[in-house]
Amino acid sequence: MNSGYTCLRCLKGGLPGSLTRSGSQRGRTLQRWITTSYKPSAAPVHSTRQLSEPLKSRAASSLGYQGQYAKNEPVEIPTPGGLAFTPIPDLEGRPLLQPNNLFHSFSNSPSPEIRRRAAFMKQNAYCPHPSHHQTRLPSAPHDPEARKVSGSASLPPAHVKFECPDCGVPVSCSEEHWADDYESHLEICDALREINEDDHDLRSGRFFPEFEYPGPQIEEALVNMTNWDTYLYSREFRAINEARSMRQATRLLTYPMTIGSVLHELSPYNIRRGGRLTTEGLKSLSALRYTLHPPRSGAGIDIKGLRPNPPPVRIFILGARAESSLPREVWVQLTHIFPRATFHLVFIGPESMANRDSEFPLPERTPGNPFGAIVEARISHQIKISTFVEYYHTLHNAGLFYPYDPYFDCFMLYHPGLGHPASSHEWEETLPQLLETKVPIICTGYTEWDMQRDRKWVEEKVGGEYDLLMEPGENRFRSLRWDLNDLDPSDISCGNWGVWAFRGKRYETTRRDV
């Protein structure tokens, strides 16, 4: 039965009641992840809030008179035209924060979760005014702590208490210090207000059509990987006409699309001038692309169509934190741009299962499962996900993933903090082991400074023992949404802002007749 030829009222009477809300269930699941994830401390060792935590902001008492009640939700029937032609359902009997009523100060927010966040910031974040003593060593030249010179700083450190009336975020210890340092705060005030409104938008109770993802499409319909706009259009996403909705959508999709844009045969990164890909990078990525884009083998569903299948491409995601708790529908999007390949995502890190015990209780370590791996094999016929709550160098020394093949293996490091003083010691043993595998290692960074610091640390530790595959630069598929560091309100960044890649150096043996 097609909604294009049948009255919606007739369809509503003929379908069971359990189907009336199925169209919005996925959007609510993705909203729950992006609501509970947050920008952690400046140190690269982050944590993610519990995935299954209910949204308390949906209660009517937290919104009061500011809401309105939507109409009944219509029946949503898939049409042959794709997801872009599917009607957007309304929500039934739920209060909404209107788009023109999203700005609230953190302390007076209608969301209890944001009010708790404001209390956390006031207890842990310090005033950036240069008259205070330093609370830590500056981590970057643009760090506000670098302005606190020992000679001019006369006041002891003080926690932030005053909320800027323009952005609603606690940024200073008093109104006097806020006004005195207003010129410096003005550089990020607009971004902080944008963060404020985006956080309230996630808790507004509205339906999020940007979290509805399309399924597989025919192989003849090529995916344009130039930028976010061309990708969403060629993949037949619902039209996103608002900048805020675009920011919410890219906050999740940046993880699979960052690695997909590097490995795809239509990647925007190439060896042309300004393409950032090096000659060695073309060699390594060509091997992976040969596996990810195999030629047609004539396989079919009958006995005559039986063909040997290659092993899945293994993507080892080291230091996994928030990306390991992404809704699995987001990672499935990676398979849609590689329709003939299969994937095995391996999340490795001590925080890969942080605050997710209620979702997946950690199994006991037994002789059959010595490292307590959690395997999710029924997500899709093209993808399998395994999670190890362990350091990679421990698994490498045990030979768990040996052997490594440059045609089937790749490492992905999301915001690893290789050069950050708080976590660089954790990578000293891992880095030489990664170079031994001779497979591509793709890294991202929160900012350009963060990315360049990581590359400098790699250069200092291994010197000329690595080949640069892709020069550091801005990621075409970075998150468009800014994130706030709750321990330092003046520190803002966006997920996967930059991307670069390297690999252990290969030595070729040549013969010479003497």
C-alpha positions in Angstrom: 0.0 0.0 0.0 1.5 3.3 -1.1 0.8 6.6 0.6 1.0 8.3 -2.7 -2.2 6.7 -3.9 -4.1 6.1 -0.6 -5.7 8.5 1.8 -3.7 8.9 5.0 -7.0 8.6 7.0 -7.6 5.2 5.5 -4.1 4.1 6.1 -4.3 5.2 9.7 -7.5 3.1 10.2 -5.9 0.0 8.5 -2.5 0.0 10.3 -2.0 -1.2 13.8 -1.5 1.4 16.5 2.0 0.2 17.2 3.2 1.6 13.9 2.1 5.2 14.4 5.2 6.1 16.3 7.8 3.9 14.6 9.0 6.6 12.3 10.2 8.8 15.1 11.8 6.1 17.3 15.2 6.3 15.7 15.3 10.0 15.9 14.6 9.8 19.6 17.4 7.3 20.2 19.9 9.5 18.4 18.6 12.5 20.3 19.3 10.7 23.6 22.9 10.1 22.6 23.7 13.6 21.5 21.9 15.0 24.5 24.0 13.1 27.0 27.3 13.5 25.3 29.3 16.6 26.1 32.7 18.3 25.6 35.0 17.0 28.4 38.0 18.4 30.0 41.0 19.8 28.1 42.9 16.5 28.7 42.2 14.1 25.9 41.1 11.3 28.3 37.3 11.9 28.1 34.2 10.1 29.4 30.7 9.8 28.0 27.5 10.0 30.0 25.2 7.1 30.2 23.6 6.3 26.9 20.3 5.1 28.4 19.8 8.0 30.8 16.3 9.3 30.3 15.6 12.8 29.2 14.2 14.5 32.3 13.7 17.7 30.3 10.8 16.1 28.6 8.6 16.5 31.6 6.0 19.2 31.2 6.8 20.7 34.6 10.3 21.7 33.5 9.0 23.7 30.6 5.9 25.3 32.1 3.9 27.8 30.2 6.6 28.2 27.5 5.4 25.1 25.6 2.7 24.3 23.1 1.0 21.0 22.3 1.5 19.6 18.8 -1.1 17.9 16.7 -1.6 14.2 16.5 1.1 12.3 14.7 0.2 11.2 11.2 1.0 7.8 9.9 4.4 7.7 8.2 4.5 5.3 5.2 7.7 4.8 3.3 7.4 5.8 -0.3 9.6 4.7 -3.3 10.9 8.2 -3.6 13.2 7.7 -0.6 13.5 9.3 2.8 13.6 12.8 1.4 9.9 12.4 0.4 8.7 10.9 3.6 6.4 13.3 5.6 7.8 14.6 8.9 5.6 13.4 11.8 4.3 15.7 14.5 4.5 14.8 18.1 1.3 14.1 20.1 0.6 16.0 23.3 4.2 17.1 24.0 5.3 20.6 25.2 7.8 22.2 22.9 10.3 25.0 23.3 9.8 27.2 20.3 12.8 28.1 18.0 12.6 31.7 19.2 12.7 30.7 22.8 15.8 28.5 23.0 18.0 31.0 24.8 18.1 30.6 28.6 21.0 31.2 31.1 22.4 27.9 32.3 21.3 28.5 35.9 17.7 29.4 34.9 17.3 26.8 32.2 14.0 24.9 32.0 16.1 21.7 31.7 17.3 20.2 35.0 20.3 18.6 33.3 21.6 22.0 32.1 21.0 23.5 35.6 23.2 20.7 37.0 25.8 21.4 34.4 25.8 25.1 35.4 26.3 24.0 39.1 29.2 21.8 38.0 30.9 24.6 36.1 30.6 27.0 39.0 32.2 24.4 41.3 35.1 23.5 39.0 35.8 26.2 36.4 38.0 29.2 37.2 37.8 32.8 36.2 40.0 33.6 33.2 40.7 37.2 34.3 44.4 37.9 34.2 44.4 39.3 37.7 44.1 35.8 39.2 46.9 33.4 39.8 47.4 30.5 37.4 45.6 27.3 38.3 47.5 25.1 35.8 50.2 25.4 33.2 49.1 26.8 29.9 48.5 24.1 27.3 48.5 26.4 24.2 49.6 29.9 23.3 45.9 31.0 23.1 45.1 29.4 26.5 43.6 32.1 28.9 45.9 30.8 31.6 48.9 32.1 29.6 47.6 35.7 30.2 48.0 35.3 34.0 51.6 36.6 34.4 53.0 36.0 37.8 54.1 39.6 38.3 50.7 41.2 37.6 48.4 38.5 39.0 47.6 39.4 42.6 44.3 37.6 43.4 43.9 34.0 44.3 42.0 31.7 41.8 38.2 32.1 41.9 35.5 29.9 40.5 33.1 31.3 37.8 29.9 32.6 39.3 28.7 35.4 36.9 26.8 34.4 33.8 27.2 36.6 30.7 23.8 38.1 29.8 24.6 37.7 26.1 25.5 34.0 26.1 24.1 32.7 29.4 27.2 30.7 30.3 29.2 31.2 33.6 32.4 32.9 32.4 33.7 35.1 35.3 33.9 35.3 39.0 32.1 38.6 39.2 30.4 41.2 37.0 33.4 43.5 37.4 35.8 41.1 36.0 33.4 40.2 33.2 33.1 43.8 32.2 36.8 44.5 32.5 37.7 41.5 30.3 34.7 41.9 28.0 36.9 42.5 24.9 38.5 39.1 25.3 35.2 37.3 26.0 33.6 38.9 22.9 35.8 36.7 20.7 33.8 33.6 21.8 30.6 35.1 23.1 28.6 34.4 19.9 29.9 30.8 19.8 28.9 30.3 23.4 25.4 31.5 22.7 25.2 29.1 19.8 26.2 26.3 22.1 23.6 27.4 24.6 20.8 27.4 22.1 21.9 24.1 20.5 21.8 22.4 24.0 18.3 23.7 24.7 17.2 22.7 21.2 18.2 19.1 22.0 16.0 19.2 25.1 13.1 21.1 23.5 11.0 18.0 22.9 10.7 18.6 19.1 11.0 15.8 16.6 14.4 15.6 14.9 14.1 14.7 11.3 17.8 15.3 10.8 18.4 12.1 12.9 16.4 10.0 10.4 19.0 8.2 8.1 18.3 6.8 4.7 19.0 3.1 3.9 21.0 1.5 1.1 20.8 2.9 -2.4 21.6 1.6 -5.8 25.3 1.4 -6.6 24.8 3.5 -9.8 23.8 6.5 -7.6 27.3 7.7 -6.7 27.9 9.5 -3.5 29.4 12.9 -3.8 32.1 13.3 -1.0 33.0 16.9 -1.7 31.4 18.3 1.5 28.5 17.9 3.8 25.9 19.5 1.4 26.8 17.2 -1.5 27.0 14.1 0.6 23.6 14.7 2.3 22.0 15.5 -1.1 23.5 12.5 -3.0 22.6 10.1 -0.1 19.0 11.4 -0.2 18.8 12.7 3.3 15.8 14.8 4.3 16.4 18.4 3.3 18.1 20.3 6.2 17.2 23.9 5.8 18.3 25.3 9.1 21.8 25.8 10.3 21.0 24.5 13.8 19.6 21.2 12.4 22.7 20.9 10.3 24.9 21.3 13.4 23.0 18.6 15.2 23.2 16.1 12.3 26.9 16.6 11.7 27.7 16.1 15.4 27.0 12.4 15.0 27.8 11.8 11.4 31.3 13.3 11.6 32.7 10.0 13.1 31.8 7.6 10.3 32.2 10.2 7.6 35.6 11.3 8.6 37.1 7.9 8.0 34.8 7.2 5.1 35.9 10.4 3.3 39.6 9.4 3.6 39.1 5.8 2.4 36.6 6.3 -0.4 37.7 6.2 -4.0 35.9 9.5 -4.5 37.7 11.1 -1.6 38.1 14.9 -1.6 41.7 14.3 -0.6 44.1 13.6 -3.5 47.7 14.1 -4.7 46.9 17.2 -6.7 48.2 20.6 -5.4 46.3 21.4 -2.3 44.8 17.9 -2.1 47.0 17.1 1.0 47.6 13.5 0.1 51.2 12.4 -0.3 52.7 9.8 -2.7 53.1 7.3 0.2 49.5 8.1 1.2 48.2 7.2 -2.3 50.0 3.9 -2.1 48.5 2.9 1.3 45.0 4.1 0.5 45.0 2.5 -2.9 45.4 -0.9 -1.2 42.4 -0.3 1.1 40.3 1.1 -1.8 41.0 -2.0 -3.8 39.3 -4.0 -1.0 36.6 -1.5 -0.3 35.6 -1.2 -4.0 35.9 -4.7 -5.4 34.9 -5.5 -9.0 31.8 -7.4 -9.6 32.3 -11.2 -9.2 29.0 -12.5 -10.6 27.8 -13.7 -7.1 24.2 -14.6 -6.7 21.8 -16.1 -4.3 21.7 -19.6 -6.0 24.3 -22.3 -6.0 25.8 -21.1 -9.3 26.3 -17.7 -7.7 28.4 -18.9 -4.8 31.7 -17.0 -4.6 34.4 -16.8 -1.9 34.0 -13.7 0.2 37.0 -11.7 1.3 37.5 -11.0 5.0 36.0 -7.8 6.5 38.0 -4.6 6.6 39.1 -4.1 10.2 39.1 -0.6 11.6 40.8 -0.4 15.0 39.5 2.7 16.8 42.0 3.3 19.6 41.3 5.4 22.7 37.6 5.0 22.1 35.3 7.2 24.2 32.2 8.9 22.9 32.4 7.2 19.5 32.0 3.8 21.0 28.5 4.8 22.4 27.2 6.2 19.1 23.9 4.8 18.0 24.6 1.9 15.7 22.5 3.4 13.0 25.2 6.1 12.6 27.9 3.6 12.1 25.8 1.7 9.6 26.0 4.7 7.3 29.6 3.7 6.7 28.4 0.6 5.0 26.1 2.5 2.6 29.0 4.3 0.9 30.9 1.0 0.6 28.0 -1.3 -0.6 30.2 -4.3 -1.6 32.5 -4.3 1.5 32.1 -5.6 5.0 33.5 -4.0 8.2 34.7 -5.1 11.6 34.9 -2.1 13.9 37.1 -2.7 17.0 36.8 -0.2 19.8 39.8 -0.3 22.1 40.5 1.7 25.2 39.9 1.8 29.0 37.0 4.2 28.6 35.3 2.4 25.6 32.5 1.2 27.9 32.4 4.1 30.4 28.9 4.6 32.0 27.4 1.9 29.8 27.1 -1.0 32.3 23.3 -1.0 32.2 23.4 -1.3 28.4 26.1 -3.9 28.1 27.4 -5.4 31.4 31.0 -6.3 31.1 31.5 -10.1 30.7 33.8 -12.0 32.8 37.3 -12.7 31.5 37.4 -16.4 30.8 39.9 -18.7 28.9 37.6 -18.4 25.9 37.3 -14.6 26.2 40.5 -13.5 28.0 40.1 -9.8 27.5 36.3 -9.6 28.1 35.4 -8.6 24.6 31.8 -7.5 23.8 30.8 -8.5 20.3 27.8 -7.0 18.5 27.3 -9.1 15.4 23.6 -8.5 14.5 23.7 -4.9 13.7 23.9 -5.4 9.9 25.0 -8.1 7.5 27.9 -5.8 6.5 29.2 -4.6 9.9 30.3 -6.2 13.2 31.4 -4.2 16.3 33.7 -5.5 19.0 34.7 -3.6 22.2 37.8 -4.2 24.4 38.1 -2.3 27.7 41.9 -2.6 27.6 44.9 -0.7 26.3 46.0 -1.5 22.8 49.6 -2.4 23.7 48.3 -5.2 25.9 46.3 -6.7 23.1 49.2 -6.2 20.7 51.7 -8.0 22.9 49.3 -10.9 23.2 49.1 -11.1 19.4 45.3 -11.0 19.4 44.9 -9.2 16.0 48.0 -10.6 14.3 48.7 -10.6 11.4 48.0 -7.2 10.0 47.3 -6.6 6.3 47.5 -3.2 4.6 44.7 -4.3 2.3 42.3 -5.0 5.2 43.4 -3.1 8.2 43.4 0.5 9.3 43.8 2.4 12.6 41.6 5.4 13.6 42.4 7.8 16.4 39.7 10.3 17.3 41.2 13.2 19.3 43.9 11.0 20.7 45.9 13.7 22.5 49.2 12.2 21.5 51.1 15.3 22.6 48.9 16.4 25.5 50.8 16.4 28.8 48.1 14.5 30.6 47.9 11.5 28.2 51.1 11.4 26.1 52.6 8.8 28.5 49.8 6.4 27.6 50.8 6.4 24.0 54.6 6.0 24.3 54.4 2.2 24.3 51.6 2.1 21.8 53.1 4.3 19.1 56.1 2.0 18.1 53.7 -0.9 17.9 51.4 0.9 15.6 54.3 1.7 13.3 55.3 -1.9 13.2 52.0 -2.9 11.5 52.8 -0.7 8.5 49.1 0.1 8.0 47.5 3.6 7.8 47.0 5.5 11.0 44.4 8.3 10.7 44.2 10.9 13.5 41.9 13.8 14.2 42.2 16.9 16.4 39.9 19.3 18.2 41.8 22.3 16.9 44.7 23.1 14.6 46.9 23.6 17.6 45.9 20.2 19.0 46.6 18.5 15.7 50.0 20.1 15.2 51.0 19.3 18.8 50.2 15.6 18.1 52.3 15.6 15.0 55.2 17.3 16.7 55.1 14.7 19.5 55.2 11.8 16.9 58.1 13.5 15.2 60.0 13.8 18.5 59.4 10.2 19.5 60.0 8.3 16.3 61.8 10.8 14.2 62.2 9.5 10.6 60.6 6.1 11.3 57.2 7.1 9.8 55.8 8.3 6.5 53.3 11.1 6.3 50.3 9.9 4.3 48.1 13.0 4.5 49.2 16.5 5.6 47.4 18.0 8.6 44.5 20.3 7.7 40.9 21.0 8.2 38.5 18.0 7.9 35.9 18.4 5.2 33.5 16.4 7.4 34.1 18.0 10.7 31.4 18.6 13.2 29.7 22.0 12.5 28.6 22.2 16.1 30.8 23.8 18.8 31.5 22.0 22.1 32.1 23.6 25.5 34.7 22.5 28.0 32.8 22.5 31.3 36.1 22.8 33.2 37.1 25.9 31.2 34.2 27.8 29.6 36.6 29.8 27.5 37.8 26.6 25.8 35.6 25.8 22.8 36.2 23.3 20.0 34.4 21.1 17.5 34.7 17.4 17.0 37.1 16.2 14.4 38.1 19.7 13.3 41.3 18.5 11.6 42.5 15.2 10.1 45.9 13.8 9.1 47.5 10.4 8.6 50.8 8.6 8.9 52.3 5.1 8.7 55.4 3.2 9.7 58.2 3.7 7.2 58.7 0.9 4.7 62.1 0.0 3.5 62.5 -1.5 0.0 65.5 -3.8 -0.7 67.3 -3.3 -3.9 70.0 -5.5 -5.4 73.2 -4.3 -6.9 75.7 -6.4 -8.7 79.3 -5.9 -7.4 
